[in-house]
């Protein structure tokens, strides 16, 4: 399983925050005989700072995160990564 407990980390105004995600979808695409791309889509949970303070009802709560990783299936070398965040509307 390529993705197991995805946590998003953010820096906002010089402070570090984290949010766990709940997997909504996982898609695996073969680019050719040597590459695969994994697309993870998850819902963002509440933000927590490094001291453990939880921040509910932010614009990111319930938003989406998309992570994609492309790698060589023979060597395991990652050739591309991408992350995108979208707040809830």
Helices and strands as residue ranges (DSSP letters): E 7-12, E 15-30, E 35-44, E 47-49, E 54-55, E 64-72, E 78-86
